[in-house]
């Protein structure tokens, strides 16, 4: 009886010890990620099983467009035919930043998942200058850009929205 009890305790102990293996023992997580329950928990800006992929990599490249849809608060709407492109590049300041270039305009945008926002900047126009605030998203290999604009025309402030779909 005593041997039976001793054998039972030894078997139970072995079963308990083998069932407590570390599910993260063979997992290597990169870029500051942490392994939890056998999977890497990536920091913002990284993806992949081991968090080795910069999320912004999916969005880098050239996006072409042929028109700009303009709608203004004064009920002025126009579709402008213009063939041009956006160039999206990596920023050196953060893994969550991208550089968007459009002709002679370049700005750094903050990227959160597939959406981005940039700072307000000023460009010259035939009437003086225009303040533009960019935002947009990436979806199905397309860039959707929106500029909220403010322009002084004949002493009146005109607020407009420019929308561009580029692929």
C-alpha positions as a Markdown table, in Angstrom:
| # | Residue | x | y | z |
|---|---|---|---|---|
| 1 | Unk | 0.0 | 0.0 | 0.0 |
| 2 | Unk | 2.8 | 2.3 | 0.9 |
| 3 | Unk | 4.6 | 1.6 | -2.4 |
| 4 | Unk | 1.3 | 2.2 | -4.3 |
| 5 | Unk | 0.9 | 5.6 | -2.6 |
| 6 | Unk | 4.5 | 6.5 | -3.3 |
| 7 | Unk | 4.2 | 5.5 | -7.0 |
| 8 | Unk | 1.0 | 7.5 | -7.3 |
| 9 | Unk | 2.6 | 10.6 | -5.9 |
| 10 | Unk | 5.6 | 10.3 | -8.3 |
| 11 | Unk | 3.4 | 9.8 | -11.3 |
| 12 | Unk | 1.2 | 12.8 | -10.4 |
| 13 | Unk | 4.3 | 14.9 | -9.9 |
| 14 | Unk | 5.7 | 14.0 | -13.3 |
| 15 | Unk | 2.4 | 14.7 | -15.0 |
| 16 | Unk | 2.2 | 18.1 | -13.3 |
| 17 | Unk | 5.8 | 19.0 | -14.2 |
| 18 | Unk | 5.4 | 18.1 | -17.9 |
| 19 | Unk | 2.2 | 20.0 | -18.3 |
| 20 | Unk | 3.8 | 23.3 | -17.2 |
| 21 | Unk | 6.0 | 23.8 | -20.3 |
| 22 | Unk | 6.7 | 27.4 | -21.3 |
| 23 | Unk | 4.8 | 28.1 | -24.6 |
| 24 | Unk | 7.2 | 31.0 | -25.2 |
| 25 | Unk | 10.4 | 29.1 | -24.7 |
| 26 | Unk | 11.2 | 28.8 | -28.4 |
| 27 | Unk | 9.6 | 32.0 | -29.6 |
| 28 | Unk | 11.7 | 34.9 | -30.7 |
| 29 | Unk | 9.9 | 38.3 | -30.9 |
| 30 | Unk | 11.6 | 41.3 | -32.5 |
| 31 | Unk | 11.4 | 45.1 | -32.2 |
| 32 | Unk | 10.6 | 45.1 | -28.5 |
| 33 | Unk | 7.6 | 42.7 | -28.8 |
| 34 | Unk | 6.7 | 40.4 | -25.9 |
| 35 | Unk | 5.7 | 36.8 | -26.1 |
| 36 | Unk | 2.4 | 35.9 | -24.4 |
| 37 | Unk | 0.9 | 32.4 | -24.6 |
| 38 | Unk | 3.1 | 31.4 | -27.5 |
| 39 | Unk | 2.4 | 34.5 | -29.7 |
| 40 | Unk | 4.3 | 37.7 | -30.1 |
| 41 | Unk | 2.4 | 40.9 | -29.1 |
| 42 | Unk | 3.8 | 43.5 | -31.5 |
| 43 | Unk | 4.4 | 47.1 | -30.6 |
| 44 | Unk | 2.6 | 49.8 | -32.7 |
| 45 | Unk | 4.1 | 50.0 | -36.2 |
| 46 | Unk | 5.1 | 46.3 | -36.4 |
| 47 | Unk | 3.3 | 43.2 | -37.6 |
| 48 | Unk | 4.0 | 39.6 | -38.5 |
| 49 | Unk | 4.4 | 36.4 | -36.4 |
| 50 | Unk | 7.6 | 37.6 | -34.9 |
| 51 | Unk | 6.9 | 41.4 | -35.3 |
| 52 | Unk | 9.7 | 41.8 | -37.8 |
| 53 | Unk | 7.7 | 43.7 | -40.4 |
| 54 | Unk | 7.2 | 47.4 | -40.3 |
| 55 | Unk | 3.5 | 47.9 | -40.9 |
| 56 | Unk | 4.1 | 51.0 | -43.1 |
| 57 | Unk | 5.9 | 48.8 | -45.7 |
| 58 | Unk | 2.5 | 47.9 | -47.1 |
| 59 | Unk | 1.9 | 51.5 | -48.1 |
| 60 | Unk | 5.2 | 52.6 | -49.6 |
| 61 | Unk | 5.3 | 53.4 | -53.3 |
| 62 | Unk | 3.9 | 55.6 | -56.0 |
| 63 | Unk | 0.2 | 56.3 | -56.4 |
| 64 | Unk | -1.1 | 57.9 | -59.6 |
| 65 | Unk | -4.3 | 60.0 | -60.0 |
| 66 | Unk | -6.1 | 61.8 | -62.9 |
| 67 | Unk | -8.5 | 64.1 | -61.1 |
| 68 | Unk | -9.2 | 66.1 | -58.0 |
| 69 | Unk | -12.8 | 66.5 | -56.7 |
| 70 | Unk | -13.2 | 70.0 | -55.1 |
| 71 | Unk | -16.2 | 71.0 | -53.0 |
| 72 | Unk | -16.4 | 74.3 | -51.2 |
| 73 | Unk | -18.6 | 75.8 | -48.4 |
| 74 | Unk | -19.9 | 78.4 | -50.9 |
| 75 | Unk | -21.5 | 75.6 | -52.9 |
| 76 | Unk | -18.8 | 75.6 | -55.5 |
| 77 | Unk | -18.0 | 72.1 | -56.8 |
| 78 | Unk | -15.6 | 71.1 | -59.5 |
| 79 | Unk | -13.8 | 68.1 | -60.8 |
| 80 | Unk | -10.3 | 69.1 | -61.9 |
| 81 | Unk | -8.5 | 67.0 | -64.5 |
| 82 | Unk | -4.9 | 66.7 | -63.4 |
| 83 | Unk | -2.6 | 63.8 | -63.9 |
| 84 | Unk | 0.0 | 63.5 | -61.2 |
| 85 | Unk | 1.1 | 61.2 | -58.4 |
| 86 | Unk | 1.9 | 60.8 | -54.7 |
| 87 | Unk | 5.2 | 59.2 | -53.6 |
| 88 | Unk | 5.0 | 57.6 | -50.1 |
| 89 | Unk | 8.3 | 56.9 | -48.4 |
| 90 | Unk | 9.6 | 56.0 | -45.0 |
| 91 | Unk | 10.2 | 58.7 | -42.4 |
| 92 | Unk | 13.4 | 58.5 | -40.4 |
| 93 | Unk | 11.8 | 59.9 | -37.3 |
| 94 | Unk | 9.5 | 57.0 | -36.3 |
| 95 | Unk | 8.1 | 53.7 | -37.5 |
| 96 | Unk | 4.7 | 55.2 | -37.3 |
| 97 | Unk | 5.5 | 58.1 | -39.7 |
| 98 | Unk | 5.6 | 58.3 | -43.5 |
| 99 | Unk | 6.6 | 61.0 | -46.0 |
| 100 | Unk | 4.1 | 61.9 | -48.7 |
| 101 | Unk | 5.4 | 63.9 | -51.7 |
| 102 | Unk | 3.1 | 65.4 | -54.3 |
| 103 | Unk | 5.0 | 67.5 | -56.8 |
| 104 | Unk | 6.9 | 70.2 | -54.9 |
| 105 | Unk | 4.9 | 69.5 | -51.7 |
| 106 | Unk | 6.3 | 67.1 | -49.1 |
| 107 | Unk | 5.0 | 66.5 | -45.6 |
| 108 | Unk | 5.4 | 63.9 | -42.8 |
| 109 | Unk | 2.2 | 62.1 | -41.8 |
| 110 | Unk | 1.4 | 60.1 | -38.7 |
| 111 | Unk | 0.3 | 56.6 | -39.6 |
| 112 | Unk | -2.2 | 54.7 | -37.4 |
| 113 | Unk | -3.1 | 51.3 | -39.0 |
| 114 | Unk | -4.2 | 52.3 | -42.5 |
| 115 | Unk | -5.1 | 55.9 | -41.8 |
| 116 | Unk | -2.8 | 59.0 | -41.8 |
| 117 | Unk | -2.8 | 62.6 | -40.8 |
| 118 | Unk | -0.4 | 65.4 | -41.7 |
| 119 | Unk | 0.3 | 68.9 | -40.4 |
| 120 | Unk | -1.3 | 72.0 | -41.9 |
| 121 | Unk | 1.0 | 73.7 | -44.4 |
| 122 | Unk | 0.8 | 76.6 | -46.8 |
| 123 | Unk | 1.2 | 76.6 | -50.6 |
| 124 | Unk | 1.1 | 79.5 | -53.1 |
| 125 | Unk | -1.9 | 80.0 | -55.3 |
| 126 | Unk | -2.9 | 82.5 | -57.9 |
| 127 | Unk | -4.9 | 84.3 | -55.3 |
| 128 | Unk | -2.2 | 84.4 | -52.6 |
| 129 | Unk | -1.8 | 81.3 | -50.5 |
| 130 | Unk | -3.8 | 78.3 | -49.4 |
| 131 | Unk | -3.6 | 76.5 | -46.1 |
| 132 | Unk | -4.0 | 72.7 | -46.5 |
| 133 | Unk | -4.5 | 70.0 | -43.8 |
| 134 | Unk | -4.0 | 66.5 | -45.2 |
| 135 | Unk | -5.5 | 63.3 | -44.0 |
| 136 | Unk | -6.4 | 60.0 | -45.7 |
| 137 | Unk | -6.2 | 56.2 | -45.8 |
| 138 | Unk | -4.8 | 53.3 | -47.7 |
| 139 | Unk | -7.3 | 50.6 | -48.9 |
| 140 | Unk | -7.1 | 47.9 | -51.6 |
| 141 | Unk | -3.7 | 49.2 | -52.9 |
| 142 | Unk | -5.2 | 52.8 | -53.2 |
| 143 | Unk | -4.4 | 56.0 | -51.4 |
| 144 | Unk | -7.4 | 58.2 | -50.5 |
| 145 | Unk | -6.2 | 61.7 | -49.8 |
| 146 | Unk | -8.3 | 64.5 | -48.4 |
| 147 | Unk | -7.1 | 68.1 | -48.0 |
| 148 | Unk | -9.1 | 70.5 | -45.9 |
| 149 | Unk | -8.2 | 73.9 | -47.4 |
| 150 | Unk | -8.6 | 77.5 | -46.4 |
| 151 | Unk | -8.0 | 80.2 | -49.0 |
| 152 | Unk | -8.6 | 84.0 | -49.0 |
| 153 | Unk | -10.3 | 85.0 | -52.3 |
| 154 | Unk | -11.2 | 88.7 | -52.8 |
| 155 | Unk | -11.0 | 89.2 | -49.0 |
| 156 | Unk | -13.3 | 86.3 | -48.2 |
| 157 | Unk | -12.2 | 83.1 | -46.6 |
| 158 | Unk | -13.2 | 80.1 | -48.6 |
| 159 | Unk | -13.2 | 76.6 | -47.0 |
| 160 | Unk | -12.9 | 73.7 | -49.4 |
| 161 | Unk | -12.3 | 69.9 | -49.4 |
| 162 | Unk | -10.1 | 68.4 | -52.1 |
| 163 | Unk | -10.5 | 64.6 | -52.5 |
| 164 | Unk | -8.1 | 62.5 | -54.5 |
| 165 | Unk | -8.2 | 58.7 | -55.2 |
| 166 | Unk | -4.8 | 57.4 | -56.4 |
| 167 | Unk | -3.6 | 53.9 | -57.3 |
